Amino acid sequence: MSRSHDPELQPLPIPGSAEALEDPALLRRLLRAKDRIDAASHEAWPVRRLAEVSGVSEAHFARSFKRAFGVPPHRYLLTRRIEQATTLLRDTDLGITDIAFATGWESLGTFGRVFRDITGLSPSEMRVQARANQTELDRVPACVLKAAQRPDLTTAVLEKRRRANGDAAEPPASEKT
């Protein structure tokens, strides 16, 4: 396939332009990086590495990721790590130190501080609370439970665009989950 027919090899829109997030090739590149974070959130994901995965410059990647997903890449990674740690605290008997290292933290102190900043509870308090509510939560489907317990996520990109345009109309059926 020639370069002119491959949308992934086409020049990207000017960073910061309105068309930048409307560009399907750029969105695919950003989703590729986001999927890598989701698949291996325990690994180190500096912006340089994510930009390489996406095939764009570091500055353009960081700016575009935040515009597309509402949070910077590092914050997204922290959110995923805390989400995994919460699940391990609730569902396993692993020690808090083991959970911290298993979810990609290099320091127990940093893990505890960030965990408390995001969830409002220490890891041990979260474990006690999650286990106390376990019988009630057994009746909730796992997909609903995971979405409800996701820490500090922002409104979906499409919803933000809809609100910015003042469109209060019902979202299309294809966008509903």
C-alpha positions as CSV (number, residue, x, y, z in Angstrom):
1,M,0.0,0.0,0.0
2,S,1.4,3.4,-0.9
3,R,1.9,6.1,1.7
4,S,-0.9,8.3,0.2
5,H,-3.5,5.5,0.8
6,D,-2.6,4.5,4.3
7,P,-4.5,6.8,6.8
8,E,-2.0,6.0,9.6
9,L,0.9,7.4,7.6
10,Q,-0.9,10.6,6.6
11,P,0.4,13.9,8.1
12,L,-1.4,14.7,11.3
13,P,-3.5,17.8,11.8
14,I,-1.9,20.9,13.4
15,P,-1.7,20.3,17.2
16,G,-4.3,22.2,19.1
17,S,-6.6,22.7,16.1
18,A,-10.2,21.7,16.2
19,E,-9.7,19.1,13.6
20,A,-6.9,17.5,15.6
21,L,-9.4,15.5,17.7
22,E,-11.7,14.9,14.8
23,D,-8.9,13.1,13.0
24,P,-9.6,9.3,13.1
25,A,-5.9,8.5,12.5
26,L,-4.9,10.5,15.5
27,L,-7.6,9.1,17.7
28,R,-6.6,5.6,16.7
29,R,-3.0,6.4,17.7
30,L,-4.1,7.8,21.0
31,L,-6.3,4.7,21.6
32,R,-3.4,2.5,20.8
33,A,-1.4,4.1,23.6
34,K,-4.4,4.0,26.0
35,D,-4.9,0.3,25.3
36,R,-1.2,-0.3,26.1
37,I,-1.6,1.4,29.4
38,D,-4.7,-0.6,30.2
39,A,-3.0,-3.9,29.3
40,A,0.1,-3.3,31.3
41,S,-0.5,-0.5,33.9
42,H,2.1,-2.0,36.2
43,E,4.8,-1.0,33.7
44,A,6.5,2.4,33.5
45,W,4.8,4.5,30.8
46,P,6.6,7.8,30.4
47,V,5.2,10.2,27.8
48,R,8.2,9.4,25.6
49,R,7.3,5.7,25.4
50,L,3.6,6.4,24.8
51,A,4.4,8.9,22.1
52,E,6.5,6.3,20.4
53,V,3.6,3.8,20.6
54,S,1.4,6.5,19.0
55,G,3.9,7.6,16.4
56,V,3.6,11.3,17.4
57,S,5.9,13.8,19.2
58,E,5.9,13.9,23.0
59,A,4.3,17.3,23.3
60,H,1.6,16.6,20.7
61,F,0.8,13.3,22.3
62,A,0.5,14.7,25.8
63,R,-1.7,17.6,24.6
64,S,-3.9,15.4,22.4
65,F,-4.3,12.7,25.0
66,K,-5.6,15.2,27.6
67,R,-8.0,16.8,25.1
68,A,-9.3,13.4,23.9
69,F,-9.6,11.7,27.3
70,G,-10.0,14.6,29.7
71,V,-6.9,13.7,31.8
72,P,-3.1,13.8,31.2
73,P,-1.5,10.4,30.4
74,H,0.2,10.2,33.8
75,R,-3.1,10.8,35.7
76,Y,-4.8,8.1,33.5
77,L,-2.0,5.6,34.4
78,L,-2.3,6.5,38.2
79,T,-6.1,6.0,38.0
80,R,-5.7,2.6,36.4
81,R,-3.1,1.5,39.0
82,I,-5.4,2.6,41.9
83,E,-8.3,0.9,40.3
84,Q,-6.3,-2.4,40.1
85,A,-5.1,-2.0,43.7
86,T,-8.7,-1.5,44.9
87,T,-9.7,-4.7,43.2
88,L,-6.8,-6.6,44.7
89,L,-7.5,-5.2,48.2
90,R,-11.1,-6.3,47.9
91,D,-10.6,-9.7,46.3
92,T,-7.3,-11.1,47.6
93,D,-5.4,-11.6,50.8
94,L,-2.2,-10.1,49.4
95,G,-0.4,-7.7,51.7
96,I,-0.5,-4.0,50.9
97,T,3.2,-3.9,50.0
98,D,2.7,-6.8,47.6
99,I,-0.3,-5.0,46.0
100,A,1.7,-1.8,45.7
101,F,4.5,-3.5,43.8
102,A,2.2,-5.7,41.8
103,T,0.4,-2.6,40.5
104,G,3.5,-0.8,39.4
105,W,4.5,1.4,42.4
106,E,8.2,1.6,43.3
107,S,7.5,3.0,46.8
108,L,5.0,2.0,49.4
109,G,4.9,5.5,50.7
110,T,4.0,7.0,47.3
111,F,1.4,4.3,46.8
112,G,-0.3,5.0,50.1
113,R,-0.2,8.8,49.6
114,V,-1.6,8.7,46.0
115,F,-4.1,6.1,47.0
116,R,-5.5,8.3,49.8
117,D,-5.4,11.4,47.6
118,I,-7.6,9.7,44.9
119,T,-9.9,7.5,47.0
120,G,-10.0,9.4,50.3
121,L,-9.1,6.3,52.2
122,S,-5.8,4.5,53.0
123,P,-5.3,1.1,51.4
124,S,-6.1,-0.7,54.7
125,E,-9.2,1.4,55.3
126,M,-10.3,0.6,51.7
127,R,-9.8,-3.1,52.3
128,V,-12.0,-3.1,55.4
129,Q,-14.7,-1.0,53.8
130,A,-14.7,-3.1,50.6
131,R,-14.9,-6.4,52.5
132,A,-17.7,-5.1,54.7
133,N,-19.8,-4.2,51.7
134,Q,-18.9,-7.4,49.8
135,T,-22.2,-9.3,50.4
136,E,-24.2,-6.3,49.0
137,L,-21.9,-6.0,46.0
138,D,-22.2,-9.7,45.1
139,R,-25.6,-8.9,43.6
140,V,-24.3,-6.2,41.3
141,P,-22.9,-7.2,37.8
142,A,-19.2,-6.9,37.6
143,C,-19.2,-4.4,34.7
144,V,-21.5,-2.1,36.7
145,L,-19.5,-2.5,39.8
146,K,-16.2,-1.7,38.1
147,A,-17.6,1.4,36.4
148,A,-19.1,2.7,39.7
149,Q,-15.8,2.1,41.6
150,R,-13.6,3.7,39.0
151,P,-11.7,6.5,40.8
152,D,-11.7,10.0,39.6
153,L,-12.6,9.6,36.0
154,T,-14.1,12.5,34.1
155,T,-17.0,12.8,31.7
156,A,-16.7,11.1,28.4
157,V,-15.3,13.1,25.5
158,L,-18.5,13.0,23.4
159,E,-20.5,14.2,26.4
160,K,-18.1,17.1,26.9
161,R,-18.4,18.1,23.2
162,R,-22.2,17.8,23.5
163,R,-22.2,20.1,26.6
164,A,-19.8,22.6,25.0
165,N,-22.1,22.9,22.0
166,G,-25.1,23.4,24.3
167,D,-26.8,20.3,22.8
168,A,-29.1,18.8,25.4
169,A,-30.5,16.2,23.0
170,E,-30.4,12.5,23.9
171,P,-27.2,10.8,22.7
172,P,-27.5,8.4,19.7
173,A,-28.1,4.8,20.6
174,S,-24.7,3.9,19.3
175,E,-23.1,6.0,22.1
176,K,-25.1,4.6,25.0
177,T,-23.6,1.9,27.1
